[in-house]
């Protein structure tokens, strides 16, 4: 028992580990709540697109000497809005348009990055640097997370109706355009908030896995939000500790744990798991 | 008749809808409906039915003309929470993690504060609506666990809980068995008698005279609109569907050996009817041209059937 306690307290003797843990929990929570909507709305690829599109935003913000988060936010939002615009004015389907826009923006970011050679590591943008998180970063992420979480939790019923039945939402007078853009803004904010922890590549997993796991496990949306949050926060905490002892990359460890939980859910989910389906088909 | 703050009415004034890709889906379309009506909206796929629905709900803006609901412009009317919509089964994600009662509660959103926390009257309204459609015992089921007819009734209950006055229904009878079809019709008639206005897009031609007092015939513009008795004629159906309708005419000489020259006509939209006369299957006009007609038995009767399940 005392040994276990030591296992848990030892990493926490380091201030950078404390900050990493807090960061991982914050990011895990906001991504978890948002991922429920992304999975239900079928917007997983949108998460992918927006996260890649923040790269040119960051680089340009560096050149203009404005806060990188603002650049990242504008880059991400631009990608989402541009996708909608092209979709409304061409015959292409959304996934094709997104593929072009986000890879184009990502490529632009890379080209400018190598030209400008900013002080920020490309690795840190791509994969995060959770162990290097400073107090100021925590504040920034904390404020963005609180704002996004607040918006989503308070308006979750309308957001859910929007995802479920847009035509009905429209019929009863909900501002569906506004809800649509509010979701995109919240998505961009969530990604910006997660950047320092897991980077633009790995944030996609944080934005999809918890919601996907919860979706496999329940038929109620309120439970889905809860399960998703527990899974994400649990993975974050476990990931921070495990990575400390394995000397592994923290962001990647968190995502590996989430992936592992997803596999478990896929196999053992009470109604939709493949094991259960096997049993049912054998009995019938 | 129930008391409504706004007297339900629907007016479509000479609208033309052109999409961004340049396609004009409907042009110069006009018709109007008043309270206490069930109106069928009839037309082939691609005739502009969904575009008409979209313009009534403000999803698309007509390039010409206007739509008025209870005397108000569309967006104003939608904000009053008087318009309701029952989606087509194909448009619903049946795996969505919501229970029957959750869906019906969505109908109460317009009556709640912005946090959407249900009050006692909201819960009562949900309970009453579920009872009205006979789905009380299923209220805790996930929506995907229901049969086709039950699914329809849940969405109808949502419109009832909403106290919607102008209700748009998209194909309410697809995937529904005959019993449920009758139950839904009864419910719709009840809602009509309460003074509501319902516009029903349907392929189910045979049921229209049974429950729709008005009919709108659409083929990219309004071909005819008015009382079903006046509008729902073979000539109009011919015009609306062009050559698309499946016709089946069983001539007097095939039915009996007297001089009565009247014939039995079966007209259907998407599915081909199975027509039996005696124990012999009858072939439709097109098929008959290429093969010799069957000689039916003398003491036979005619049955038509539509494949219900999709």
Interface residues (C-beta under 8 A of the other chain):
Chain A: X40 X88 X89 X91 X154 X155 X157 X158 X160 X161 X163 X164 X165 X167 X168 X170 X171 X172 X173 X174 X215 X218 X219 X220 X221 X223 X224
Chain B: X20 X21 X57 X58 X59 X78 X79 X80 X81 X83 X84 X85 X87 X91 X92 X93 X96 X97 X98 X99 X102 X106 X107 X109 X110 X114 X115 X116 X142 X158 X162 X164 X168
